[in-house]
Amino acid sequence: MRENAAVTSDGGAFHRAGDYQELVDEISELLGVPATLENRDFELIAFGAYDSEGELDASALDPVRTRSILTRRSTAAVRAWFEGFGITRATGPVRIPPTPEAGVYRGRICLPVRHRGVVLGYVWLLDDDPGPTEAQLAAAMRVTGRIGALLADEARAGAGLGRELRAVLTAERGWQQDMAVAELRTALGARADGPHTVVCLAPWPSADPDDAPSARTVPHATALCTVPWGATAQSLAVLVRLRSTDVDAPALTAAARLLKEAEGARGTRGARVTPTAGATPAAGAMPAAGVGEPRVGLVELGTIWQEASAAARAALAEPRLGPVAEWRRVGPYRLLTALPPESALDPAVGPLLSPAQQELARTAEVYLDCAGQAGRTAAELGIHRQTLYYRLSRVERLTGLDLDDGEDRLLLHMALKRARLT
């Protein structure tokens, strides 16, 4: 009896989850053991469960297999351990013994998935005694050939869509962008006419433009590409299809998955760092994601990308907005992010933004965030009211601004928020 299980997200250039699941289940039936399909980056594509009594044997779920199924990927250490058995070069089945200290309680048989000599993924089997016969394994390897052809087709389609998306997002406004949009619309076909938005994750941990996750691993993703971020870094852009412009939950799900991908790529975990106004964010600060306003069709895709990248900048500058910031919810940063990066800060506020005045800058920003209410500000900062008044008087002397004047307060508030972006 066969039991189907959940497979990959419904993202990717073409929806082939059902195709992969059928082939994995075919291998499970051929060999009478559970089979799992991962791509060459050890990201889960599909898994099948087989048991003669109709139930999955709990002994099949050792820590490595359980983590792969639940998180849809393996750790770098697990990947390196398995690759040490030569699976990237193998053209036939590779037997891997149980290693309890590595979390592998049961032996594995790895069937490399290749296409035209290139390894594109792996089918994993639990190895029992006596295990599959050579004839059974040969039949299963023929099925992996069909899987390889599907993976190759999908890789070509996904790479093509990524190039088309990058062309749209990096083209100059006008006829160049119009042509790029037309080419992407042609590549997407009927899917181009539905509601979409764009997710921006920045900065992506790798500066290599080709080092990006597969679009298939990001839920609801239609296409994915890297886009330059600043002078040397990269960001990730994901075109996300929606059911309605009123429901952006798929975009938030995609953004959350991207943040997990970024965390895995960095190999680090830790708290986000809140920068002081005018200060540079800590080097270890985690990336943030931004989501643009949904639209129908692709005509305004360039605008959606600007909104998504601006929202990501806002979340990096103001961590309370993140780690996923929606353009519609970033408030004054919708205006501040539209300013040219090279635009000068107001000279009156400049002295307040020096490293020596971080405490005063923080005090002024919190005071203005609290609408000038001294009690709220003192409580937020954990200081006495008299200390607050003394600091505010120093701010006025340093900047020449009058905090009782509405325009001066507006100038100072916007300048302090603007400083976070720079």
N, C-alpha and C positions, 0 to 999 in steps of 0.2 A: 504494500500500500504506500502511496506517495503523499507527502504533506508539503504543500508549498508554503513558503515563508516570505516575509517582507523583503523587498529588494531595494535597489538604489532609489534616490530621489527621482522625480519625474523631470529632471532638468536634462540639459545636453542638447546638441544640435538636432538629433533625431531621437525619438522615444523608442529605445530598443530594450527596455527593461523586460518586457514579456519574452522577447527573443532569447535573451540571456538566461532567463529563468527556465525556459523550456529545455535549453541545452544542458544546463546544470542538472536539472531533474533527470534528463536522459542519462547523464553519466551516473547519477546516484542509482538509478534503476539497473543500469548495466553492471555495476560493481556491487550493488547491495550495501553500500555504505554512504554516509552523508558526504556531500561535496560542497565546496565553497569556491567561488570565483572572485579573484581580486585582480586589479590592474597591476602594472609593473611597479607602481608606487605604493602597493599594498593597501589600496583603498577598495573597500568592499563593493562589488557589483551585484552579486546574487548569491544566495545559498539555498541548498535544498536539504531536507531532512528525510531520511529513509529508515524505516524499521519494520520488521516483519509483523509486529503486533500493532502497527499503526501509531506508535508513540515514539518520540525521540528518547533515546537512551540518555539518561542524565550523565553517565560516565563519559559521554562524548564532549561534554562542555568543560574542558580544562580552561585555566585562566586566559591563555592566549587566544583560544577560539572564542570564548565568551566576550572578551574585550573587542575583538575584531567585528563580531556581529552587532554588539550594542553601540559601539562608537563609529563603526564603518571604516576603521583604519587601524593599522598596527603601529606600535611605537618604532622609533628609529633603531632602538637596541634590538627589538625582535626582528626587524627587517635585516639588519646587519648579520644577526645570528643565522637566519635561514639562508641568506645569500652566501654565507661562508661554506655552504655545502655545494656550491657551484650551480645553483639553479638558473642563474642568468645566462650561463653558457650551455646548459644541457639541452639536448634535442629529444630526450626520452624521459621516462619516469625516474624520479630521484627519491630514494628512501631516506628518511631522516629519523633517527632513533629518538625515543622518549628521553627528555632531560628535565626531571622534576624541578631542579634548581632554577631553570629558566622559565618555569611555568608551563612546560610542555609535558603533560603527564602521559600522553599517548603518542606513539609514533605517527609520522605523517608520510604520505606519498605525495610528492609534488609533480603535477603534470604541466610542464611549461607550455604556454600558449604562444605560438609563434606565427608570424606571417611573413613570407619571403625572407626567412632567415633572421627576422628581428623579433625578440621577445616582447610581447605586449601585455602579458599577464600570467597568472598561475591558477590552476585548479588544484585545490587541496583536498586530500582524502585522509580519513583516519585509518591507520594501518592496523589490521587485526591479524591474528594467526589462525589459519594460514594466509589469509589475505587474498586479493584478486589474483587470478592466473595471468600469465603473460598474454594469453589471447584476449582476456577481458581488458587488460591495460592497453593493448594495441587498438581495440575497438574504441576505448575511451579517448585515446590520442587522436583518432580520426575525428571525433567530435570536437576536440580542442582546435583542430584546424578550421572548422566552421566558426568557432568562437573568434579565432584570430582574424578571420576575414571580416566579421562584424566590427571588431575593435578597430581594425585598420580603416574601414569605411567611416566609422564614427570619428576617428581621430582626424581624418582628412576634412570631414565636414565641419568639425568643431574648430579646427585651425583656420579654415576659410572664413567662418563666421567671426572668429576673433579678429582676423585681419580687417574684415569689413567694418566691424564695430570700431576698432582703433582708428580707421580712416575717417569715420564720421566724427569722432570725438576730438581728433587732432587737426582736422581741416579748418582753414580759415572760413569765417562766415561769408556767405555769398554762393557763387556758382560752384566752388570747390566742394563745399559741404553739401549742397543740393545734389551734386553728382554722387557723392559718397553715400548719401541717404538712399538715393535711387538704387544703387548697387546692393546695399544691404536689404532693401525691400525686395528686390528680385531674389536674393539668396533665401530670404525667409518665406517667400510665397504668401499664402493666405494668413500665416501667423503674424505678418507685419501689420495687419489692420486692427488688431486687438489693443486693449489697454496695456500700457507698459510703464515702467519707471526704471531708473538707474540707481544702483548702489555703488558708492565709492568707498573703498577702504584705503586709508593712508596713515603713515607710509607702510608699504609692503616691506617685510623684513629683508628681502633680497633686492639688490640693485640690478640683477640680471633681468632684462625685459622678457626673456623666455622662461623664467622660473615662476610659473603660476600654476595653481591647481587646475584640475580638469573641470570644465563647466558642469559635467555630469555629477560631480560631487557636491554641487551647490544647489540646494532645493529651489525649484522654479526658475532656474537660470536658462535663458535662451542662448546667450553668448557671453564670453568673458575675455578680457584682454588686460594688458598692462598699459598704463599711460604715465609719462614722465611726471614726477612730483618734485618741484623745485629744480635745483641745478643737477643733482646727482641721484636722487631717490626715485622710486617707482610707486605708483598707486595701482590698485586693482579696480577695474570698472566691470560691472555685471549688469547686463540687460535682463530685467526680470519681467516676466509676463504676469498679468493680473487678470482676475475674473471681472473686476470692476474698478473704476477709478476711485470709488469710495472705500475700498477695502485694500489696505496696503500691508496686511499681515504677511503675505508671501515675501515681500521685500524685507521686512524685519527678520523673518526666518533666515533668508539668504544672508543678511548682514551678520546675524549671530553665527552662522556657519563660517563665514569668512574670518571673523574674529578668532574662532577656534583654529582655523587653518593658520592664521598669522601667529598665534601662540605656539602651535606646534612647530612652525618653521623657525621661530626664534629660539625654541627650546628653553624658554624661560616662563616663569609664573611669578606674579607679584602684584602688589597694589599699584593702582594708577597714582601718579604724582600730580598734585594740584600746583600749577605754577603761580607765583606772585605776579601781579601786573607789572609788565616791563621786563620780567625775567624769562630766560630761555628754559623751556621744559627740560626736565632731566633726561639724560641720554637713554635711561632705561624705561622711559614712559611707554606704555602700550599704545598701539595704533587705535584709531577710532574709525567709525563708519558713518557715512552720511547717505540719506535717502532723498531723492528729488521728488518733486510733485508729479503724481501720475498724469499721463495724457493718453489719448487714443491715437494710435498710429505712430509714425516715426518722424514726422515733419519737425517737431520741436525737440528732437533727441539731444541736440547740442545744448539747448537751454536746460533740459533736465539734468544733463551732466554737470553744467555749471552750478546748478542748485545742489546736487549731491556732493560735489567736491567742496562747495562753500559750507555745507552742513558738517562735513567731516572736519574742515578747518575750525569751525566753531566748537565742535566737540573736543578737539585737541586743545583749543585755547581755554575752554570753560568746561572742565570735566563733568560738572553737574548736568550738562546737556547730553552726555554720552553714557556708555560707549557707542550707542547708536543714536544719531541725531536726525530728526526729520526736518527738512527745510521749513515746513510750515510752523515749526515749534521753536526756532532759534531766535525769535524776537529781533532785537536790534542788530544782530549779526547778519541779518538779511541785507541790511544797508552797509554795514562795515566791511563785509567780505567783498562788496562790489567795488571798493576803493582800490586803485592800482597798488600793487605791493610796494612800489618804490615811492609812493606818496609820503611826504614828510610829516612827522608828528608836529602838533602845534607847539611853537616855541615856548609859550607860557607854561606848558605842562612838562616840557623837557627836563627841567631840574628835578622834578618829583620822580622821574623814572630812572634816575641813576641808582646803581646798586646800593649806595649808602642810604637811600631813602625808601627802601622796600617797606618798612613798617608804616611809614606815613602814607605811602601809596595804597597799601592794603586797608588802612584805616579809612581813607577817603573813599575808596571803592565800596566798602561795606556800608559806610554812612549813606552814600548815594543809592546803593541797592535797597536800603531800608527806607527810602523816600525821606531822608533827612530826619528820621525819628531817633532822637538821642538814646532813649531807653532801649529800644530794640538793638541799636548799634552797639551800645556798651555790653549788652547781654551776649550778642553774637561774638564780640571780640574778647569777652571775659575780662573787661577792664572797668574801672570806676568812671562815672560820668565826668568827673573833673579831669581825669586823664584824657578822656575823649575830647573835651573842649580844648585842652592844651594842645593836643595833636592837631586838631582842626585849625587852630590859630596859626600853628607852624605851617600847615599846608597853604593857608592864605598868604602868609608872608613869603613863602618860597615861590609861589606861582603868580602872585599879584591878583588873584581872582577873589571875588566876593561870594562866599557860599550862601549868602542871603539873596543873591541875584539869580533869577531863574536861568538866564542865558549862560552865565558863568558856570552854574552847576551842570547844565547840559553839556557845555564844552568839555568840562573836566570829566564827566561821566563817560562820554563817548571816546575821549582820548585814552582813558584808562582801559576801556574795553578794546579799543583799537590796538593798544600796546600788546595785548595778549596775542593778537594775530601775527605780530611781527617778531 
